Amino acid sequence: MDVKEARTCDLVEELKSRIGIETQYAEPDKKISVEMNGPVTVLIVTD
């Protein structure tokens, strides 16, 4: 499967299942703060 053809929601679900992945979820109209020690890559997925 070509990942370029995959739906974003499917890619996110797969990433969430991987070791080393931490997920933070912000409810609609809520603001969250996240603190991390690097190295880290942050992906912001607006759904």
C-alpha positions, 0 to 999 in steps of 0.5 A: 500500500502506498502511504500517499494513498492512505487516509490521514485517520488510518495513518494516525491510528497506525502511528498511535499503536507503535511503541514510543508514541504518546498521544495527547487529545484536545477536546473541541474548544479546549487548549492543552499544553505539552512539555517534552524533552527532546529529541522529539517530533510533534505532529499536530493533526486537526480532525 
